[in-house]
């Protein structure tokens, strides 16, 4: 039984302007930002006011559309696309969405370029919403067939990150709608605490039982049998099935393999990048030291401490039990199965 319409939204479009729920302020405050073009949309993406691979793609598409409404020209199109694609490098959905809007605009005439951009952005948004629902159904089927009741997840993969109900968290939500006794174990997800701040906020609002853990507790809890499966989202899937996701994901995959637990990845096919041959070819975003050396505005390391702060890591396809998309499930995950999802 599918759930109804999502009760949480992070992206709103009124036909002219884009509104984003500022995720940097959650859970303390629910503040909406109103954006006007590519530049402020790119800045919102860079500072994680909007985040999650599908949602940054949706936001970027609207960013292009808003610029073209103000300046309907090919010059404005190229400037907007360049600004937005540069905002974050790892999630392929960003460039994918911008290129779709660009293609729609190049096929339009001068008098229709702005409406073509708006139409393309709205189609991307609707498609990501639909993909979320299909993923939830297929993923819940896969988990239910394995008797899964307690699920460990990482980062935030709900409505705050994607269209519709989410990717990995959407699967958990759907399973909870079908089966009694479903519980989610949410990793806090250092350094920016997307699990603690965002996943816990979503699950609490939805009334789904959950527990929050520090990231370092996950492997030990899996060894003790505290979860039946691990499911995470993805920011890019390479052609061979290697997966880039929030840093810490690889450790969960290794821990799950060590105790023979299913490790599933859920994401729309817009996250699959056949042009990237394997995980080693994925650009990993390095973020600022300030995210690591301070916590809640308080310094937690000596001044001048050197920092390495990758935002993502890569999990090899061999560690992924199933790749769940709106078009089907790849299991085992290899180049042929991934290509088949896009056929």
C-alpha positions as CSV (number, residue, x, y, z in Angstrom):
1,X,0.0,0.0,0.0
2,X,1.6,3.3,-1.1
3,X,1.5,6.3,1.1
4,X,-0.3,9.4,0.0
5,X,1.3,12.8,-1.1
6,X,4.4,13.7,0.8
7,X,3.9,15.8,3.9
8,X,7.3,17.3,3.6
9,X,8.5,19.6,0.8
10,X,11.9,21.3,0.3
11,X,11.3,22.9,-3.2
12,X,8.4,25.0,-4.3
13,X,7.8,26.6,-7.7
14,X,5.1,29.2,-8.3
15,X,5.6,29.6,-12.0
16,X,8.0,32.5,-11.6
17,X,10.1,32.1,-8.5
18,X,11.7,29.3,-6.6
19,X,11.3,28.8,-2.9
20,X,13.6,26.5,-0.9
21,X,13.3,25.3,2.7
22,X,16.7,26.4,4.1
23,X,18.2,23.1,5.4
24,X,21.1,24.8,7.1
25,X,18.6,26.0,9.8
26,X,16.8,22.8,10.4
27,X,15.7,21.5,12.8
28,X,15.7,24.8,14.8
29,X,13.9,26.9,12.3
30,X,11.8,26.3,9.2
31,X,12.7,29.3,7.0
32,X,11.9,29.6,3.3
33,X,14.3,31.3,0.8
34,X,12.9,33.0,-2.3
35,X,15.3,32.9,-5.2
36,X,15.4,34.9,-8.3
37,X,18.0,33.4,-10.7
38,X,21.0,31.3,-11.4
39,X,23.4,33.2,-9.1
40,X,21.5,32.9,-5.9
41,X,20.4,29.4,-6.7
42,X,24.0,28.4,-7.2
43,X,24.9,30.0,-3.9
44,X,22.0,28.1,-2.1
45,X,23.4,24.9,-3.6
46,X,27.0,25.6,-2.6
47,X,26.1,26.4,1.0
48,X,23.7,23.4,1.3
49,X,20.5,25.4,1.8
50,X,19.2,22.9,-0.8
51,X,21.0,19.5,-0.9
52,X,20.5,16.0,-2.1
53,X,21.4,15.0,-5.7
54,X,17.9,15.1,-7.2
55,X,16.9,18.3,-5.4
56,X,20.0,20.3,-6.4
57,X,19.2,19.2,-10.0
58,X,15.6,20.4,-9.7
59,X,16.8,23.7,-8.1
60,X,19.4,24.3,-10.8
61,X,16.9,23.7,-13.6
62,X,14.6,26.4,-12.1
63,X,17.7,28.6,-11.7
64,X,18.3,28.6,-15.4
65,X,14.6,29.2,-16.1
66,X,14.5,32.2,-13.9
67,X,17.5,33.8,-15.6
68,X,15.9,33.3,-19.0
69,X,12.6,34.8,-17.9
70,X,14.6,38.0,-17.1
71,X,16.9,37.8,-20.1
72,X,15.6,35.5,-22.8
73,X,18.8,35.0,-24.9
74,X,21.4,32.3,-25.7
75,X,24.0,34.4,-23.9
76,X,22.0,34.3,-20.7
77,X,21.4,30.6,-21.1
78,X,25.2,29.8,-21.3
79,X,26.0,32.1,-18.4
80,X,23.4,30.5,-16.2
81,X,24.4,27.0,-17.1
82,X,28.1,27.7,-16.4
83,X,27.3,29.2,-13.0
84,X,25.1,26.4,-11.9
85,X,27.2,23.4,-13.1
86,X,30.2,24.8,-11.2
87,X,28.2,24.9,-7.9
88,X,29.0,21.3,-6.8
89,X,31.0,18.7,-8.7
90,X,30.1,15.2,-7.4
91,X,26.3,14.9,-7.8
92,X,25.7,14.2,-11.5
93,X,22.0,15.3,-11.3
94,X,23.1,18.9,-11.2
95,X,24.8,18.9,-14.7
96,X,22.2,16.4,-16.0
97,X,19.3,18.7,-15.2
98,X,21.1,21.9,-16.5
99,X,21.9,20.1,-19.7
100,X,18.3,19.1,-20.2
101,X,17.1,22.6,-19.8
102,X,19.9,23.8,-22.1
103,X,18.8,21.3,-24.8
104,X,15.2,22.4,-24.6
105,X,16.2,26.0,-25.0
106,X,18.5,25.4,-28.0
107,X,15.5,23.8,-29.7
108,X,13.3,26.8,-29.1
109,X,13.2,30.2,-30.9
110,X,14.0,33.6,-29.4
111,X,10.4,34.2,-28.5
112,X,9.9,30.8,-26.7
113,X,13.2,30.2,-25.1
114,X,12.0,31.3,-21.6
115,X,8.9,29.2,-21.7
116,X,11.0,26.3,-23.0
117,X,13.2,26.6,-20.0
118,X,10.3,26.7,-17.5
119,X,8.7,23.7,-19.2
120,X,11.8,21.7,-19.1
121,X,12.4,22.5,-15.4
122,X,8.9,21.6,-14.5
123,X,9.2,18.3,-16.3
124,X,12.4,17.5,-14.4
125,X,10.6,18.2,-11.1
126,X,7.6,16.0,-12.0
127,X,9.8,13.2,-13.2
128,X,11.9,13.2,-10.0
129,X,8.7,13.2,-7.9
130,X,7.4,10.2,-10.0
131,X,10.8,8.4,-9.7
132,X,10.6,8.6,-5.9
133,X,7.3,6.9,-5.8
134,X,8.4,4.1,-8.1
135,X,11.6,3.6,-6.2
136,X,9.7,3.4,-2.9
137,X,7.5,0.6,-4.2
138,X,10.3,-1.5,-5.7
139,X,12.6,-1.0,-2.8
140,X,9.9,-1.9,-0.2
141,X,9.2,-5.0,-2.2
142,X,12.9,-6.0,-2.1
143,X,13.3,-5.3,1.6
144,X,10.0,-7.0,2.5
145,X,11.0,-10.2,0.6
146,X,14.0,-10.4,2.8
147,X,12.1,-10.0,6.1
148,X,13.7,-6.6,6.8
149,X,12.2,-4.7,9.8
150,X,15.1,-2.6,11.1
151,X,17.1,-0.6,8.6
152,X,20.3,1.4,9.1
153,X,20.7,4.5,6.9
154,X,23.2,7.3,6.4
155,X,22.9,11.0,5.7
156,X,19.5,12.3,4.5
157,X,17.6,10.8,1.6
158,X,14.0,11.8,2.2
159,X,11.9,14.6,0.8
160,X,14.5,17.1,1.8
161,X,16.9,15.5,-0.6
162,X,14.8,14.4,-3.6
163,X,11.5,14.9,-5.3
164,X,8.5,13.1,-3.7
165,X,9.2,11.1,-0.6
166,X,12.8,10.4,-1.1
167,X,15.2,7.7,-2.3
168,X,16.5,5.4,0.4
169,X,14.3,7.0,3.1
170,X,11.4,6.9,0.7
171,X,11.9,3.1,0.6
172,X,11.9,3.0,4.4
173,X,8.7,5.1,4.6
174,X,6.9,2.8,2.1
175,X,8.0,-0.3,4.0
176,X,6.7,1.2,7.2
177,X,3.4,1.9,5.6
178,X,3.1,-1.8,4.7
179,X,4.6,-3.7,7.6
180,X,4.3,-3.4,11.4
181,X,7.4,-2.9,13.5
182,X,9.6,-1.1,11.0
183,X,12.4,1.0,12.7
184,X,15.1,3.1,11.1
185,X,18.5,3.6,12.6
186,X,19.9,6.9,11.4
187,X,23.6,7.7,11.5
188,X,24.3,11.3,12.6
189,X,26.5,11.9,9.5
190,X,29.4,14.1,10.4
191,X,30.5,16.7,9.9
192,X,27.2,18.5,9.1
193,X,24.9,16.1,10.8
194,X,22.4,15.6,8.0
195,X,21.2,12.4,9.7
196,X,20.8,14.1,13.1
197,X,19.3,17.4,11.9
198,X,17.3,16.3,8.8
199,X,16.6,12.5,8.8
200,X,15.5,12.6,12.4
201,X,13.4,15.6,11.7
202,X,11.6,13.9,8.8
203,X,11.1,10.6,10.6
204,X,9.7,12.3,13.7
205,X,7.3,14.3,11.6
206,X,6.2,11.2,9.8
207,X,5.7,9.2,13.0
208,X,8.1,6.4,12.0
209,X,10.0,4.8,14.9
210,X,13.7,5.6,14.7
211,X,16.9,5.9,16.7
212,X,19.9,8.2,16.1
213,X,23.4,6.9,16.5
214,X,26.9,8.4,16.1
215,X,28.6,7.3,12.9
216,X,31.3,5.3,14.7
217,X,28.7,3.1,16.3
218,X,27.3,1.6,13.1
219,X,29.8,-1.2,12.5
220,X,29.5,-2.5,16.0
221,X,25.7,-2.4,16.0
222,X,25.6,-4.3,12.7
223,X,27.9,-6.9,14.1
224,X,25.5,-7.3,17.1
225,X,22.6,-7.8,14.8
226,X,20.9,-4.5,15.5
227,X,19.7,-4.1,11.9
228,X,18.5,-6.4,9.1
229,X,19.8,-4.3,6.2
230,X,21.5,-1.1,5.3
231,X,20.1,1.3,2.6
232,X,21.6,4.5,1.4
233,X,21.1,7.0,-1.4
234,X,23.6,8.0,-4.0
235,X,25.1,11.2,-5.7
236,X,26.6,9.4,-8.7
237,X,26.6,5.9,-10.0
238,X,29.4,5.1,-12.4
239,X,28.9,2.8,-15.5
240,X,30.4,-0.2,-13.6
241,X,28.1,0.3,-10.6
242,X,30.5,2.0,-8.2
243,X,28.6,4.5,-6.1
244,X,29.5,7.9,-4.7
245,X,27.6,8.9,-1.7
246,X,28.0,10.9,1.5
247,X,31.3,10.2,3.2
248,X,31.0,7.3,5.6
249,X,28.9,5.2,3.2
250,X,31.9,3.0,2.3
251,X,32.5,2.1,5.9
252,X,28.9,0.9,6.3
253,X,29.2,-1.2,3.1
254,X,32.3,-2.9,4.5
255,X,30.6,-3.5,7.8
256,X,27.5,-4.9,6.2
257,X,29.6,-7.3,4.0
258,X,31.6,-8.4,7.1
259,X,28.4,-9.7,8.8
260,X,26.6,-10.8,5.6
261,X,23.8,-8.1,5.6
262,X,22.1,-6.7,2.5
263,X,23.6,-3.3,1.5
264,X,21.2,-1.5,-0.9
265,X,21.6,1.8,-2.7
266,X,18.5,3.7,-3.9
267,X,18.5,6.6,-6.4
268,X,16.8,7.7,-9.6
269,X,18.3,6.9,-13.0
270,X,19.2,10.6,-13.3
271,X,22.0,9.7,-10.9
272,X,23.5,7.1,-13.2
273,X,26.4,8.4,-15.2
274,X,27.4,6.1,-18.0
275,X,30.1,8.6,-19.1
276,X,32.0,7.9,-15.9
277,X,33.6,4.4,-16.2
278,X,34.2,3.7,-12.5
279,X,34.4,5.2,-9.1
280,X,38.0,6.3,-9.5
281,X,36.8,8.7,-12.2
282,X,34.3,10.5,-9.9
283,X,35.3,13.9,-8.8
284,X,35.0,14.0,-5.0
285,X,34.1,17.4,-3.6
286,X,36.5,18.7,-0.8
287,X,34.8,21.1,1.5
288,X,36.2,23.7,3.9
289,X,38.0,23.0,7.2
290,X,35.5,25.0,9.1
291,X,33.0,22.2,8.9
292,X,35.4,19.9,10.9
293,X,37.2,22.1,13.3
294,X,34.1,23.7,14.8
295,X,30.9,22.2,16.1
296,X,27.8,24.4,16.7
297,X,29.9,27.5,16.3
298,X,32.4,26.3,19.0
299,X,36.0,25.4,18.1
300,X,36.8,21.8,18.8
301,X,40.4,21.6,17.4
302,X,43.5,23.8,18.0
303,X,43.8,26.8,15.7
304,X,45.5,26.0,12.5
305,X,44.7,22.3,12.6
306,X,45.1,20.8,9.1
307,X,41.9,19.2,7.8
308,X,41.0,16.7,5.0
309,X,37.3,17.0,4.4
310,X,35.9,14.9,1.5
311,X,32.1,15.3,1.2
312,X,31.7,11.9,-0.4
313,X,33.4,8.5,-0.7
314,X,33.0,5.7,-3.3
315,X,31.6,2.3,-2.6
316,X,32.7,-0.4,-5.1
317,X,29.9,-2.2,-6.9
318,X,31.0,-5.5,-5.5
319,X,29.8,-4.4,-2.1
320,X,26.3,-3.3,-3.3
321,X,23.6,-5.9,-3.0
322,X,21.1,-4.0,-5.1
323,X,20.8,-0.7,-6.9
324,X,17.1,0.4,-6.6
325,X,15.9,2.8,-9.2
326,X,12.5,3.9,-10.6
327,X,13.1,1.7,-13.7
328,X,14.0,-1.5,-11.8
329,X,16.5,-3.1,-9.6
330,X,20.0,-4.1,-10.6
331,X,21.2,-7.1,-8.6
332,X,24.0,-8.1,-8.8
333,X,25.3,-4.6,-9.6
334,X,27.6,-4.6,-12.6
335,X,28.1,-2.7,-15.9
336,X,25.5,-4.8,-17.8
337,X,22.9,-4.4,-15.1
338,X,23.5,-0.6,-14.8
339,X,23.3,-0.2,-18.6
340,X,20.1,-2.2,-18.6
341,X,18.4,0.3,-16.3
342,X,18.8,3.0,-18.9
343,X,18.0,0.9,-22.0
